[in-house]
Amino acid sequence: MTISRIEWTEQTWNPTVGCTKLSPGCAHCYAEIMARRLQAMGTKGYENGFEFTLLPKRLNEPILRKKPTIFFVNSMSDLFHEEVPVSYLDQIFDVILRSPQHTFQILTKRATKMSEYFDGKMVPRNAWLGVTVENREHGLPRIEELRKVGASIRFLSVEPLLESLGDIDLTGIHWVIVGGESGPKSRPMKKEWIDQIRLQCDEQEVAFFFKQWGGWGADGIKRAKKQNGRELDGQVWNQVPLKAFGAQYQSTRGGMWQKYTTSGR
């Protein structure tokens, strides 16, 4: 387990690592770059670089941690990758069930496999399920698959946002995270694309979280991600779905999960 610098989580848990490219959002995968780096450093678990690998020795890590923690599951892979056996998924969700003190955020581009896996199964209440929505062609159909799954929280990671998504049906969606691409080959994100999403979240009463501008600023100039920051219209948007925690939930990470209303900033 690793403390995460991702703005919307606390720690990562990677019972698998490695992946294969699936859609345009994968083109400049940060996990692939990181995996190659970790392989060169001799880090355990990355002996195969970014080749898909099961790591069963990591399965019980969350059970051993007693302090309530928000885990991003498989930040270095995709939990519903084609090579993940159903029996291994069963073990992962058994760990989640046996760790009710934690919240597990699971994000996939393989939404059909996710909905098929949960057909006839209960989703653990402490498991949030999400899909990546980088464009209309590949991303929007994933929302339909996500809606089929009876998760307590369903969320969208609209990162990297590569084009205008147009009208989005957010029925059954509780949280939308938007972010631009970072790295030397990052593709630009236009402010009007973000505004379209934020306004639809407001209209449909869905929590909106703006993660970052990435490698291109609001002014259309390319610079370091840190310089471009997280502000949108002069403010930071950290909305979260309150129904997941109740109004008194506080995070150990700088008050990130403090009380936000659907219109709060």
C-alpha positions as a Markdown table, in Angstrom:
| # | Residue | x | y | z |
|---|---|---|---|---|
| 1 | Met | 0.0 | 0.0 | 0.0 |
| 2 | Thr | 1.2 | 3.5 | -0.8 |
| 3 | Ile | 0.2 | 7.0 | 0.3 |
| 4 | Ser | -1.3 | 8.6 | -2.8 |
| 5 | Arg | -0.8 | 12.1 | -4.3 |
| 6 | Ile | -4.1 | 11.7 | -6.2 |
| 7 | Glu | -6.3 | 14.5 | -4.9 |
| 8 | Trp | -9.5 | 12.4 | -4.4 |
| 9 | Thr | -8.1 | 9.5 | -2.5 |
| 10 | Glu | -5.7 | 8.7 | 0.4 |
| 11 | Gln | -3.8 | 5.4 | -0.4 |
| 12 | Thr | -3.5 | 3.0 | -3.2 |
| 13 | Trp | -3.8 | -0.8 | -3.1 |
| 14 | Asn | -2.6 | -2.7 | -6.1 |
| 15 | Pro | -3.4 | -6.5 | -6.0 |
| 16 | Thr | -2.5 | -6.5 | -9.7 |
| 17 | Val | -0.2 | -4.3 | -11.7 |
| 18 | Gly | 0.2 | -3.7 | -15.4 |
| 19 | Cys | -2.3 | -3.3 | -18.2 |
| 20 | Thr | -2.9 | -3.0 | -21.9 |
| 21 | Lys | -4.1 | 0.0 | -23.9 |
| 22 | Leu | -7.8 | 0.1 | -24.7 |
| 23 | Ser | -8.9 | 3.5 | -25.9 |
| 24 | Pro | -7.5 | 7.1 | -26.5 |
| 25 | Gly | -7.4 | 7.8 | -22.8 |
| 26 | Cys | -4.6 | 5.2 | -22.5 |
| 27 | Ala | -2.3 | 6.8 | -25.0 |
| 28 | His | 0.0 | 8.5 | -22.5 |
| 29 | Cys | -0.6 | 6.2 | -19.5 |
| 30 | Tyr | 1.1 | 7.5 | -16.3 |
| 31 | Ala | 1.0 | 4.0 | -14.8 |
| 32 | Glu | 3.0 | 2.6 | -17.7 |
| 33 | Ile | 5.7 | 5.2 | -17.3 |
| 34 | Met | 5.8 | 4.7 | -13.5 |
| 35 | Ala | 5.9 | 0.9 | -13.8 |
| 36 | Arg | 9.0 | 1.1 | -16.1 |
| 37 | Arg | 10.6 | 3.4 | -13.6 |
| 38 | Leu | 9.9 | 1.1 | -10.7 |
| 39 | Gln | 11.1 | -1.9 | -12.7 |
| 40 | Ala | 14.5 | -0.1 | -13.3 |
| 41 | Met | 14.7 | 0.7 | -9.6 |
| 42 | Gly | 14.2 | -3.0 | -8.7 |
| 43 | Thr | 10.9 | -2.4 | -6.8 |
| 44 | Lys | 9.1 | -5.6 | -5.8 |
| 45 | Gly | 6.0 | -6.3 | -7.8 |
| 46 | Tyr | 7.4 | -4.6 | -11.0 |
| 47 | Glu | 9.8 | -7.2 | -12.1 |
| 48 | Asn | 7.6 | -7.5 | -15.3 |
| 49 | Gly | 7.4 | -3.8 | -15.8 |
| 50 | Phe | 3.9 | -2.9 | -17.2 |
| 51 | Glu | 3.1 | -6.5 | -18.2 |
| 52 | Phe | -0.1 | -7.6 | -16.5 |
| 53 | Thr | 0.7 | -9.4 | -13.2 |
| 54 | Leu | -1.3 | -10.8 | -10.3 |
| 55 | Leu | 0.2 | -10.0 | -6.9 |
| 56 | Pro | -1.7 | -12.3 | -4.4 |
| 57 | Lys | 0.7 | -11.5 | -1.6 |
| 58 | Arg | -0.8 | -8.0 | -1.5 |
| 59 | Leu | -4.4 | -9.2 | -1.1 |
| 60 | Asn | -4.7 | -9.0 | 2.7 |
| 61 | Glu | -3.0 | -5.6 | 3.1 |
| 62 | Pro | -6.2 | -3.6 | 3.8 |
| 63 | Ile | -7.3 | -6.1 | 6.4 |
| 64 | Leu | -4.1 | -5.5 | 8.4 |
| 65 | Arg | -4.7 | -1.7 | 8.4 |
| 66 | Lys | -7.2 | -0.8 | 11.2 |
| 67 | Lys | -7.3 | 3.0 | 10.6 |
| 68 | Pro | -10.2 | 3.9 | 8.3 |
| 69 | Thr | -8.7 | 4.8 | 4.9 |
| 70 | Ile | -9.9 | 5.6 | 1.4 |
| 71 | Phe | -8.2 | 3.3 | -1.0 |
| 72 | Phe | -7.9 | 3.7 | -4.7 |
| 73 | Val | -7.8 | 0.1 | -6.0 |
| 74 | Asn | -5.4 | -0.7 | -8.8 |
| 75 | Ser | -4.0 | 2.7 | -9.5 |
| 76 | Met | -1.3 | 0.8 | -11.6 |
| 77 | Ser | -3.7 | -1.5 | -13.4 |
| 78 | Asp | -7.4 | -2.2 | -14.2 |
| 79 | Leu | -9.2 | -4.4 | -11.8 |
| 80 | Phe | -11.4 | -5.8 | -14.6 |
| 81 | His | -8.6 | -6.4 | -17.1 |
| 82 | Glu | -9.3 | -9.4 | -19.3 |
| 83 | Glu | -6.6 | -11.5 | -17.6 |
| 84 | Val | -8.0 | -11.1 | -14.1 |
| 85 | Pro | -9.6 | -14.5 | -13.2 |
| 86 | Val | -13.1 | -14.3 | -11.7 |
| 87 | Ser | -11.8 | -16.3 | -8.8 |
| 88 | Tyr | -9.2 | -13.5 | -8.1 |
| 89 | Leu | -11.9 | -10.9 | -8.3 |
| 90 | Asp | -13.9 | -12.9 | -5.7 |
| 91 | Gln | -10.9 | -12.8 | -3.4 |
| 92 | Ile | -10.5 | -9.0 | -3.8 |
| 93 | Phe | -14.1 | -8.3 | -3.0 |
| 94 | Asp | -14.0 | -10.7 | -0.1 |
| 95 | Val | -11.2 | -8.6 | 1.3 |
| 96 | Ile | -13.3 | -5.5 | 0.8 |
| 97 | Leu | -16.2 | -7.1 | 2.6 |
| 98 | Arg | -13.9 | -8.0 | 5.5 |
| 99 | Ser | -12.6 | -4.4 | 5.7 |
| 100 | Pro | -15.7 | -2.4 | 6.5 |
| 101 | Gln | -13.6 | 0.3 | 8.1 |
| 102 | His | -12.3 | 1.3 | 4.7 |
| 103 | Thr | -13.7 | 2.9 | 1.5 |
| 104 | Phe | -12.5 | 1.3 | -1.8 |
| 105 | Gln | -12.6 | 3.4 | -5.0 |
| 106 | Ile | -12.5 | 1.2 | -8.1 |
| 107 | Leu | -12.1 | 2.7 | -11.5 |
| 108 | Thr | -12.2 | 0.8 | -14.8 |
| 109 | Lys | -12.3 | 1.3 | -18.6 |
| 110 | Arg | -13.6 | -2.2 | -18.9 |
| 111 | Ala | -17.2 | -1.4 | -17.9 |
| 112 | Thr | -18.8 | -4.3 | -19.6 |
| 113 | Lys | -16.7 | -6.9 | -17.7 |
| 114 | Met | -17.5 | -5.0 | -14.5 |
| 115 | Ser | -21.3 | -5.1 | -15.1 |
| 116 | Glu | -21.1 | -8.8 | -16.1 |
| 117 | Tyr | -19.1 | -9.7 | -13.0 |
| 118 | Phe | -21.7 | -8.1 | -10.7 |
| 119 | Asp | -24.7 | -9.6 | -12.5 |
| 120 | Gly | -26.5 | -11.4 | -9.7 |
| 121 | Lys | -24.0 | -10.3 | -7.1 |
| 122 | Met | -24.2 | -7.7 | -4.3 |
| 123 | Val | -21.6 | -4.9 | -4.4 |
| 124 | Pro | -20.0 | -4.3 | -1.0 |
| 125 | Arg | -21.4 | -1.1 | 0.4 |
| 126 | Asn | -17.9 | 0.3 | 1.0 |
| 127 | Ala | -16.9 | -0.2 | -2.7 |
| 128 | Trp | -17.4 | 2.8 | -5.0 |
| 129 | Leu | -17.4 | 1.9 | -8.6 |
| 130 | Gly | -16.4 | 4.2 | -11.4 |
| 131 | Val | -15.6 | 4.4 | -15.1 |
| 132 | Thr | -13.3 | 6.5 | -17.2 |
| 133 | Val | -15.0 | 8.9 | -19.6 |
| 134 | Glu | -12.4 | 10.5 | -21.8 |
| 135 | Asn | -14.5 | 11.1 | -24.9 |
| 136 | Arg | -17.9 | 10.5 | -26.4 |
| 137 | Glu | -17.2 | 7.3 | -28.5 |
| 138 | His | -15.6 | 5.2 | -25.8 |
| 139 | Gly | -16.5 | 7.0 | -22.6 |
| 140 | Leu | -20.3 | 7.6 | -22.7 |
| 141 | Pro | -21.2 | 3.9 | -23.4 |
| 142 | Arg | -19.3 | 3.0 | -20.2 |
| 143 | Ile | -21.8 | 5.1 | -18.2 |
| 144 | Glu | -24.6 | 2.9 | -19.4 |
| 145 | Glu | -22.8 | -0.2 | -18.2 |
| 146 | Leu | -22.0 | 1.5 | -14.8 |
| 147 | Arg | -25.6 | 2.3 | -14.3 |
| 148 | Lys | -26.4 | -1.5 | -14.4 |
| 149 | Val | -24.3 | -2.1 | -11.2 |
| 150 | Gly | -25.9 | -1.6 | -7.8 |
| 151 | Ala | -23.1 | 0.3 | -6.1 |
| 152 | Ser | -23.7 | 2.7 | -3.2 |
| 153 | Ile | -21.6 | 5.2 | -5.1 |
| 154 | Arg | -21.1 | 5.4 | -8.8 |
| 155 | Phe | -18.6 | 7.8 | -10.2 |
| 156 | Leu | -17.0 | 9.1 | -13.4 |
| 157 | Ser | -13.4 | 9.9 | -13.9 |
| 158 | Val | -13.4 | 12.4 | -16.8 |
| 159 | Glu | -9.7 | 12.4 | -17.2 |
| 160 | Pro | -8.0 | 13.0 | -19.5 |
| 161 | Leu | -10.9 | 15.0 | -20.9 |
| 162 | Leu | -10.2 | 15.0 | -24.7 |
| 163 | Glu | -13.2 | 16.6 | -26.2 |
| 164 | Ser | -16.7 | 18.1 | -25.4 |
| 165 | Leu | -18.9 | 15.3 | -24.1 |
| 166 | Gly | -22.1 | 17.2 | -25.0 |
| 167 | Asp | -25.2 | 16.3 | -23.1 |
| 168 | Ile | -24.7 | 13.6 | -20.4 |
| 169 | Asp | -27.3 | 11.6 | -18.6 |
| 170 | Leu | -26.1 | 11.5 | -15.0 |
| 171 | Thr | -29.0 | 9.4 | -13.7 |
| 172 | Gly | -27.7 | 7.1 | -11.0 |
| 173 | Ile | -24.3 | 8.8 | -10.9 |
| 174 | His | -23.2 | 10.4 | -7.7 |
| 175 | Trp | -19.8 | 12.0 | -8.4 |
| 176 | Val | -17.9 | 13.4 | -11.4 |
| 177 | Ile | -14.2 | 14.0 | -11.4 |
| 178 | Val | -12.7 | 16.1 | -14.2 |
| 179 | Gly | -9.0 | 16.6 | -15.1 |
| 180 | Gly | -6.7 | 17.4 | -17.9 |
| 181 | Glu | -3.8 | 15.3 | -19.1 |
| 182 | Ser | -0.3 | 15.8 | -17.7 |
| 183 | Gly | 3.2 | 14.8 | -18.9 |
| 184 | Pro | 5.3 | 15.9 | -21.9 |
| 185 | Lys | 2.9 | 14.7 | -24.5 |
| 186 | Ser | -0.3 | 16.0 | -22.8 |
| 187 | Arg | -3.2 | 16.9 | -24.9 |
| 188 | Pro | -5.0 | 20.2 | -24.2 |
| 189 | Met | -8.4 | 20.5 | -22.4 |
| 190 | Lys | -10.7 | 23.5 | -23.2 |
| 191 | Lys | -12.4 | 25.3 | -20.4 |
| 192 | Glu | -15.8 | 25.2 | -22.2 |
| 193 | Trp | -15.7 | 21.4 | -22.0 |
| 194 | Ile | -15.3 | 21.5 | -18.3 |
| 195 | Asp | -18.0 | 24.2 | -17.9 |
| 196 | Gln | -20.5 | 22.0 | -19.8 |
| 197 | Ile | -19.9 | 19.1 | -17.3 |
| 198 | Arg | -19.9 | 21.3 | -14.2 |
| 199 | Leu | -23.2 | 22.9 | -15.2 |
| 200 | Gln | -24.8 | 19.5 | -15.9 |
| 201 | Cys | -23.6 | 18.3 | -12.5 |
| 202 | Asp | -25.2 | 21.3 | -10.9 |
| 203 | Glu | -28.5 | 20.8 | -12.8 |
| 204 | Gln | -28.6 | 17.0 | -12.0 |
| 205 | Glu | -27.4 | 17.4 | -8.4 |
| 206 | Val | -24.2 | 15.4 | -8.8 |
| 207 | Ala | -21.0 | 16.2 | -6.9 |
| 208 | Phe | -18.3 | 17.8 | -9.0 |
| 209 | Phe | -14.6 | 17.6 | -8.3 |
| 210 | Phe | -12.1 | 19.4 | -10.5 |
| 211 | Lys | -8.8 | 17.5 | -10.1 |
| 212 | Gln | -6.3 | 19.5 | -12.3 |
| 213 | Trp | -5.7 | 21.4 | -15.5 |
| 214 | Gly | -2.7 | 19.2 | -16.2 |
| 215 | Gly | -0.1 | 20.2 | -18.8 |
| 216 | Trp | -2.2 | 23.0 | -20.4 |
| 217 | Gly | -3.5 | 26.0 | -18.4 |
| 218 | Ala | -6.9 | 27.7 | -18.6 |
| 219 | Asp | -5.2 | 30.2 | -20.9 |
| 220 | Gly | -4.2 | 27.5 | -23.4 |
| 221 | Ile | -0.5 | 27.7 | -22.6 |
| 222 | Lys | 1.5 | 24.6 | -22.0 |
| 223 | Arg | 3.5 | 24.5 | -18.7 |
| 224 | Ala | 4.2 | 22.4 | -15.7 |
| 225 | Lys | 1.1 | 20.8 | -14.1 |
| 226 | Lys | 1.8 | 22.4 | -10.7 |
| 227 | Gln | 1.9 | 25.8 | -12.3 |
| 228 | Asn | -1.5 | 25.3 | -13.9 |
| 229 | Gly | -3.0 | 24.2 | -10.6 |
| 230 | Arg | -6.6 | 23.2 | -9.7 |
| 231 | Glu | -8.6 | 26.4 | -9.7 |
| 232 | Leu | -11.6 | 26.7 | -12.0 |
| 233 | Asp | -13.1 | 30.2 | -12.2 |
| 234 | Gly | -10.9 | 31.3 | -9.3 |
| 235 | Gln | -11.9 | 28.5 | -6.9 |
| 236 | Val | -11.1 | 24.9 | -6.0 |
| 237 | Trp | -14.0 | 22.5 | -6.6 |
| 238 | Asn | -13.8 | 19.6 | -4.1 |
| 239 | Gln | -17.4 | 18.4 | -4.0 |
| 240 | Val | -18.0 | 14.8 | -2.8 |
| 241 | Pro | -21.1 | 12.6 | -2.6 |
| 242 | Leu | -22.2 | 13.1 | 1.0 |
| 243 | Lys | -24.5 | 10.1 | 1.0 |
| 244 | Ala | -21.4 | 7.9 | 1.2 |
| 245 | Phe | -20.2 | 9.1 | 4.6 |
| 246 | Gly | -22.9 | 11.1 | 6.3 |
| 247 | Ala | -22.5 | 14.8 | 7.1 |
| 248 | Gln | -19.9 | 14.4 | 9.9 |
| 249 | Tyr | -17.3 | 12.4 | 8.0 |
| 250 | Gln | -13.8 | 13.9 | 8.2 |
| 251 | Ser | -10.7 | 12.7 | 6.4 |
| 252 | Thr | -7.2 | 12.5 | 7.8 |
| 253 | Arg | -6.1 | 14.3 | 4.7 |
| 254 | Gly | -6.4 | 18.0 | 5.1 |
| 255 | Gly | -10.2 | 18.0 | 5.6 |
| 256 | Met | -10.7 | 16.9 | 2.0 |
| 257 | Trp | -14.0 | 15.2 | 2.8 |
| 258 | Gln | -15.4 | 17.9 | 5.0 |
| 259 | Lys | -19.1 | 18.9 | 4.6 |
| 260 | Tyr | -19.7 | 20.0 | 1.0 |
| 261 | Thr | -23.2 | 20.6 | -0.3 |
| 262 | Thr | -24.2 | 19.9 | -3.9 |
| 263 | Ser | -23.7 | 23.6 | -4.7 |
| 264 | Gly | -20.7 | 24.1 | -2.3 |
| 265 | Arg | -17.2 | 24.7 | -3.3 |
